[in-house]
Amino acid sequence: MDSLKETEGHFALRRCILKTLYDFFRAYPFGLAELRTLDETCRSDPEELNWNIVYLEKSGYVELDKSMDCPPYVSCTASITAKGIDLVENIQNFDIKFNKLS
C-alpha cells in the first residue's frame, strides 16, 4: 500500500472511532464502548484499531481503560474526552484534522 492511501485509511479509521464514541457518548454519557464494537463498526482489525486508538488517546481525544485482559485489544473499553467531543462538534476542524475526502 502506498503512503498516501495508508494515511487516508488511518484518517478514516480515526474519524470513525471518534464519531462512534461521540454517538455512544450522546446515547450513554457515562457508558464505556467496547473496543470489539469499535472494531466491528469501523470495519477494522485489532492491529489497526489498537495503534490508532492509542494515538487518539495520546492526542487527548479518547480515554482507554488500562485493563490488559482484553486480547487482542490494548484495552477493553474506551470513551471520548471533552477535547474529542469539541473536535467532533467543530465539523470544519474535524474535517481538516482527519482529511475528510468525501
Secondary structure, DSSP 8 states (H G I E B T S, - for coil): --HHHHHHHHHHHHHHHHHHHHHHHHH-TT--EEHHHHHHHTT--HHHHHHHHHHHHHTTSEEE-----STTSS-SEEEE-HHHHHHHHSHHHHHHHTT---
